[in-house]
Amino acid sequence: MSKLLKEKLSTQIPALREEAKSIAKNHGSKVIGEVAIEQLYGGMRGIKGLICDTSEVGLQTGLVIRGIPILELTEKLPEEIFYLLLTGSLPNAEELNDLQNDLHSRSEVPAYVWDVLNAMPVDSHPMAMFSTAINCMEKESEFRTAYNKGISKDKIWEPMYEDCLNIIARVPQIAAFIYRKKFNKGDMIPPDHNLDWAGNFAMMLGIDDKDGTFSKLMRLYLVLHSDHEGGNVSAFTCLVISSALSDAYYSISGALNGLAGPLHGLANQDCLKFILKMRDDIGHSPTDDEVRKYCKNLLDSGGLVVGYGHAVLRITDPRFTAFLDFGNKNFPDDGVFKMVAQLFEIVPDLLKEQGKAKDPWPNVDAASGSTLYHYGLKEYDFYTVLFGVSRILGFSSQMIVARAMGSSLIRPKSVTTDWIKKEIAKG
């Protein structure tokens, strides 16, 4: 079992706890924001109400993990990113090898998981299968066992760490099994412990990868989607559930259910569907003029160019840039990918002309689906599972940190419409 990562966390936690305690004690009354009525009706958007030190998303920066912009991390392995999320620094060669060996040692999936998945209806959605597989392993929870035995509060992060590492180690094989079973791809492919976490996942999917670039895509994909601060639907759901001292299995399963929504994890497949529909409507691979005309007509009629605009960013999502660079390097002449590049050159100017978006730039979903499609992974319903495999790194790091810091139960106050009316009447 790995010692280096856990030991590093153990040495960091006391100082982090003391810092948080000091800030709360000495500056607890300082007001850092206010809430407008439109935010109450707008899903609490923009309200500052959480602490998330693993990553941040700035209006003009995009995703930054522990102070490092995501475009500086695209050559790293997902295991390195997980280490960075937890500790604030990238692992050296020894620390990386130690973590990888630990994940390999934890990766055996309980046999009953396969029984549960095999018993599910054939038309079950892959995300329902994935969430169920995580949840059914809850009996393995070291956190629940330790809590029931009366573990001290300052040690409660340790069994959470163990649960999260066990889940991370097992999800590649579970997700790959779901893909092969759901889409009739053949028997389960056994893992190869000589491969890295993402490379092993790519191999178990069974996608043709003669030149090794699909494995590279999986590494990139799992890095880019690993974390996105704490306020998005899935991360917030995970933190809320775990704040009740539910274990990682309950918390991650719930987070995946949030990720499954069309306004969150389903967005990449919707973007790809939009591109393929445009190609079909035009009848061939379109020229720039045809793309411009198609999108202008769509916008003029009140439609949307899917994948453009972001709830937070006011720049091109740097994760989109990473996928665009990958496609330009590895398959620039792919017809679907070329349309992604065409839209990027054309749509922002159209949106600016029409004043229809505060942010006319593409988000990550505008490109990610096209890269998967190139390699023959065309089963849209599985795309959110890929997202989930990656985001479990972020869920896990946020939960471990929250338990280490003794974070409180998340319980915001709700108000009634009558209360709002009375506040308005006060002037």
C-alpha positions in Angstrom: 0.0 0.0 0.0 1.2 3.5 -0.8 2.7 5.5 2.0 4.2 8.6 0.3 1.0 10.4 -0.7 -0.7 9.7 2.6 2.4 10.7 4.6 2.6 14.0 2.6 -1.0 14.8 3.4 -0.5 13.9 7.0 2.3 16.4 7.3 0.3 19.2 5.6 -3.0 18.9 7.4 -2.1 20.3 10.8 -0.9 23.6 9.3 -3.9 23.8 7.0 -6.3 23.3 9.9 -4.5 26.0 12.0 -4.6 28.4 9.1 -8.4 27.9 8.6 -9.0 28.2 12.3 -7.0 31.4 12.5 -8.8 33.0 9.5 -12.2 32.1 10.9 -11.3 33.4 14.4 -9.7 36.6 13.4 -11.7 37.6 10.3 -14.9 35.7 10.7 -17.1 38.8 10.7 -15.7 40.2 7.4 -18.4 40.4 4.7 -17.1 39.0 1.4 -20.3 39.5 -0.7 -24.0 40.1 -0.9 -26.9 38.2 -2.4 -29.2 39.7 -5.0 -32.7 38.4 -5.5 -31.8 37.4 -9.1 -29.3 35.1 -7.7 -31.9 33.4 -5.5 -34.0 32.8 -8.6 -31.0 32.0 -10.7 -29.7 28.9 -9.0 -27.4 30.7 -6.5 -25.1 31.6 -9.4 -22.2 33.7 -8.4 -22.8 33.5 -4.6 -19.6 32.9 -2.8 -20.4 30.2 -0.3 -17.8 27.4 -0.5 -14.1 26.8 0.0 -12.4 24.8 -2.7 -8.6 24.8 -2.7 -8.1 22.0 -5.2 -8.9 24.2 -8.3 -10.4 27.5 -9.3 -12.0 28.8 -12.5 -11.4 32.4 -13.3 -13.4 34.6 -15.8 -10.2 35.3 -17.7 -8.1 32.2 -16.9 -10.2 29.1 -17.1 -9.3 26.1 -15.0 -6.3 26.5 -12.7 -5.3 23.5 -10.5 -3.5 24.4 -7.4 -2.1 27.5 -9.0 -1.1 25.9 -12.3 -3.1 26.8 -15.5 -4.6 23.6 -17.1 -2.7 24.2 -20.4 0.5 23.7 -18.4 -0.6 20.2 -17.3 -1.7 18.6 -20.6 1.3 16.4 -20.8 0.8 15.0 -17.2 -0.8 11.7 -16.3 -4.2 11.7 -14.4 -2.4 10.2 -11.4 -0.1 13.2 -11.3 -3.1 15.5 -11.3 -4.7 13.6 -8.4 -1.5 14.0 -6.4 -1.4 17.7 -7.3 -5.1 18.2 -6.4 -4.4 16.7 -2.9 -1.0 18.1 -2.0 -0.5 21.2 -4.1 2.6 19.8 -5.8 3.3 17.4 -8.6 4.8 14.1 -7.6 8.4 13.2 -8.3 9.2 9.9 -10.1 9.3 7.9 -6.8 6.0 9.4 -5.6 4.3 8.8 -8.9 5.5 5.2 -9.0 4.4 4.6 -5.4 0.9 6.0 -6.2 0.6 3.9 -9.3 1.6 0.7 -7.5 -0.9 1.5 -4.8 -3.8 1.9 -7.3 -2.8 -1.4 -9.0 -2.9 -3.1 -5.6 -6.4 -1.8 -4.9 -7.9 -2.4 -8.4 -9.6 -5.8 -8.0 -13.4 -5.2 -8.4 -15.6 -7.3 -6.1 -17.3 -10.1 -8.0 -20.8 -9.0 -7.0 -20.4 -5.8 -9.0 -20.4 -7.8 -12.2 -23.4 -9.7 -10.9 -25.3 -6.4 -10.3 -24.4 -4.9 -13.7 -25.3 -8.2 -15.5 -28.6 -8.2 -13.7 -29.6 -4.7 -14.9 -32.0 -4.3 -17.9 -30.2 -4.3 -21.2 -31.7 -0.8 -22.0 -30.3 0.7 -18.8 -28.4 4.0 -19.4 -24.6 3.6 -19.0 -24.6 6.4 -16.3 -27.3 4.5 -14.3 -25.1 1.4 -14.5 -22.0 3.4 -13.5 -23.6 5.1 -10.5 -25.2 1.8 -9.4 -21.8 0.0 -9.6 -20.2 2.6 -7.3 -23.1 2.6 -4.9 -23.3 -1.2 -4.6 -19.7 -1.3 -3.4 -20.7 0.8 -0.3 -20.4 -2.3 1.9 -16.6 -2.0 1.3 -16.5 1.4 3.0 -13.7 1.8 5.5 -15.1 5.3 6.4 -18.4 3.9 7.6 -16.7 1.1 9.5 -14.3 3.5 11.2 -17.0 6.0 12.1 -19.2 3.3 13.6 -16.2 2.3 15.8 -15.9 5.9 17.0 -12.9 7.2 15.1 -11.7 10.6 16.4 -12.7 13.7 14.3 -9.1 14.6 13.5 -8.5 11.1 11.9 -11.7 10.9 10.0 -10.0 11.9 6.7 -7.9 8.7 6.7 -10.7 6.2 6.0 -12.2 8.7 3.5 -8.8 8.6 1.7 -8.8 4.8 1.7 -12.3 4.7 0.2 -11.5 7.2 -2.5 -8.3 5.5 -3.5 -10.2 2.2 -3.7 -12.9 3.7 -5.9 -10.3 5.5 -8.2 -8.4 2.2 -8.6 -11.6 0.3 -9.7 -13.5 2.7 -11.9 -11.5 2.2 -15.1 -12.3 -1.5 -15.2 -16.0 -0.9 -14.2 -16.5 1.8 -16.8 -14.8 -0.3 -19.5 -17.0 -3.3 -18.6 -20.1 -1.2 -18.9 -19.0 0.0 -22.4 -18.3 -3.4 -23.7 -21.5 -5.0 -22.2 -23.8 -2.2 -23.0 -22.7 -1.8 -26.6 -22.0 -5.5 -27.5 -18.3 -5.1 -27.8 -17.4 -8.5 -26.5 -16.1 -9.9 -23.2 -14.4 -7.9 -20.5 -10.7 -7.2 -21.2 -8.6 -7.9 -18.1 -6.4 -5.0 -16.8 -2.7 -4.7 -17.5 -0.9 -3.5 -14.4 2.1 -2.5 -16.4 0.1 0.4 -17.9 -0.7 3.7 -16.3 -4.2 4.4 -15.0 -5.6 6.0 -18.2 -3.6 3.8 -20.6 -5.0 0.7 -18.9 -8.5 2.2 -19.2 -8.0 2.8 -22.9 -6.8 -0.7 -23.4 -9.8 -2.2 -21.5 -12.2 -0.3 -23.7 -10.9 -2.2 -26.7 -10.8 0.7 -29.1 -8.4 0.2 -32.0 -5.2 2.0 -31.0 -2.4 0.9 -33.3 -0.5 4.2 -33.2 -1.1 4.8 -29.4 -2.9 8.1 -29.9 -6.2 7.0 -28.4 -4.4 6.2 -25.2 -2.9 9.7 -25.4 -6.4 11.1 -25.9 -7.6 9.3 -22.8 -4.8 10.7 -20.7 -5.6 14.2 -21.9 -9.4 13.7 -21.5 -9.0 12.4 -17.9 -6.7 15.3 -17.0 -8.8 18.1 -18.5 -12.1 16.9 -16.9 -10.6 16.0 -13.5 -11.7 19.0 -11.5 -13.6 22.3 -11.9 -13.8 24.0 -8.5 -16.6 23.2 -6.0 -19.8 24.9 -7.3 -20.7 22.9 -10.4 -23.6 20.5 -10.0 -21.7 17.2 -9.5 -18.9 18.5 -7.3 -21.4 20.5 -5.1 -23.6 17.4 -4.8 -20.6 15.3 -3.8 -19.6 17.8 -1.1 -23.2 18.2 0.2 -23.7 14.5 0.6 -20.3 13.9 2.2 -20.8 16.9 4.5 -23.4 14.7 6.2 -20.6 12.2 6.8 -21.9 9.9 4.2 -19.1 7.8 2.8 -17.4 8.2 -0.6 -19.5 5.5 -2.2 -22.8 7.3 -1.4 -21.3 10.7 -2.2 -19.7 9.8 -5.6 -22.7 7.9 -6.7 -24.9 10.9 -6.0 -22.4 13.2 -7.8 -22.6 11.0 -10.9 -26.4 11.3 -10.9 -25.9 15.1 -11.1 -23.3 14.8 -13.8 -25.8 12.8 -15.9 -28.0 15.9 -16.5 -28.2 17.6 -19.9 -27.1 20.9 -18.4 -23.9 19.3 -17.0 -22.2 16.2 -18.2 -24.4 15.5 -21.2 -23.3 18.7 -23.0 -20.4 17.1 -24.9 -22.7 14.7 -26.7 -25.2 17.4 -27.5 -22.4 19.4 -29.1 -21.4 16.5 -31.3 -25.0 15.9 -32.2 -25.2 19.5 -33.3 -22.2 19.2 -35.6 -23.4 15.9 -37.2 -26.9 17.4 -37.7 -25.4 20.5 -39.4 -23.4 18.2 -41.7 -26.5 16.1 -42.5 -28.6 19.2 -43.1 -26.1 20.7 -45.5 -25.6 17.3 -47.1 -21.8 17.2 -47.2 -18.7 18.5 -45.4 -19.5 22.2 -45.5 -17.4 25.1 -46.6 -16.8 28.1 -44.4 -19.5 30.1 -46.1 -22.0 27.3 -45.7 -21.2 27.0 -41.9 -21.5 30.8 -41.5 -24.9 30.8 -43.3 -26.2 27.8 -41.4 -25.3 29.3 -38.0 -26.6 32.8 -38.9 -29.9 31.4 -40.0 -30.1 29.3 -36.8 -29.3 32.4 -34.6 -31.7 34.6 -36.5 -34.5 32.1 -35.9 -33.8 32.0 -32.1 -31.7 28.9 -32.1 -28.5 28.2 -30.3 -25.1 27.1 -31.5 -24.5 24.3 -29.0 -21.1 24.5 -27.2 -20.7 28.3 -27.3 -21.0 30.4 -24.1 -20.1 29.3 -20.6 -21.7 29.9 -17.2 -18.5 31.1 -15.7 -15.8 31.8 -18.4 -15.4 35.0 -20.5 -12.6 33.5 -22.6 -12.2 30.4 -24.8 -12.2 27.5 -22.4 -8.5 26.5 -22.3 -9.6 22.8 -22.2 -11.2 23.4 -25.7 -7.8 24.8 -26.8 -6.1 21.6 -25.6 -8.5 19.4 -27.5 -8.2 21.6 -30.6 -4.4 21.3 -30.4 -4.6 17.6 -30.1 -6.9 17.2 -33.1 -4.7 19.5 -35.2 -1.7 17.4 -34.4 -3.2 14.0 -34.8 -6.1 14.2 -37.3 -6.4 17.6 -38.8 -8.2 16.3 -41.9 -11.0 14.4 -40.0 -14.3 15.7 -41.4 -16.1 16.1 -38.0 -13.0 17.7 -36.3 -12.6 20.2 -39.2 -16.1 21.4 -38.5 -15.2 22.0 -34.9 -12.3 24.2 -36.1 -14.6 26.0 -38.6 -17.1 26.8 -36.0 -14.4 28.2 -33.8 -13.4 30.6 -36.5 -16.9 31.6 -37.4 -19.3 31.5 -34.5 -17.7 33.9 -32.0 -17.9 36.8 -34.5 -21.5 35.9 -35.3 -22.5 36.0 -31.7 -20.7 39.3 -31.1 -22.5 40.8 -34.1 -25.9 39.7 -32.7 -25.1 40.5 -29.1 -26.5 37.1 -28.1 -23.8 36.0 -25.6 -21.8 37.7 -22.9 -19.3 35.0 -23.6 -19.2 34.1 -27.4 -16.4 31.6 -26.9 -16.5 27.8 -27.0 -16.4 25.6 -23.9 -14.7 22.3 -23.6 -17.7 20.3 -24.8 -17.6 22.0 -28.2 -14.5 19.9 -29.0 -14.3 16.8 -26.8 -17.0 14.7 -28.5 -15.4 15.1 -31.9 -12.1 13.6 -30.6 -13.8 10.5 -29.3 -15.8 10.2 -32.5 -12.7 10.2 -34.6 -11.5 7.0 -32.8 -14.8 5.2 -33.4 -16.2 5.8 -29.9 -19.5 6.9 -31.3 -21.8 5.7 -28.5 -22.9 9.1 -27.2 -24.5 7.7 -24.0 -21.1 6.6 -22.8 -19.5 10.0 -23.0 -20.8 11.1 -19.6 -19.3 7.9 -18.1 -15.9 9.0 -19.4 -16.5 12.4 -17.8 -17.3 10.6 -14.6 -14.2 8.5 -14.5 -12.2 11.7 -14.8 -14.2 13.8 -12.3 -14.0 11.2 -9.6 -10.4 12.4 -9.2 -11.7 15.8 -8.3 -14.6 14.5 -6.2 -12.2 12.4 -4.2 -9.6 15.1 -3.6 -12.3 17.6 -2.5 -13.9 15.1 -0.1 -10.6 14.1 1.5 -9.6 17.7 2.0 -13.0 18.6 3.4 -12.8 15.8 5.9 -9.2 16.7 6.8 -10.3 20.2 7.5 -13.3 19.2 9.5 -15.6 21.0 7.1 -19.1 21.7 8.4 -22.4 20.2 7.3 -23.5 22.2 4.2 -26.9 23.7 5.1 -27.8 27.0 3.4 -30.9 28.8 4.5 -33.9 29.0 2.2 -36.5 31.7 2.2 -40.1 31.9 1.0 -41.5 34.0 -1.8 -43.5 36.0 0.8 -40.2 36.8 2.6 -38.8 38.1 -0.7 -41.8 40.2 -1.2 -41.5 41.7 2.2 -37.8 42.5 1.6 -38.7 44.2 -1.6 -41.4 46.3 0.1 -38.8 47.6 2.6 -37.2 49.5 -0.3 
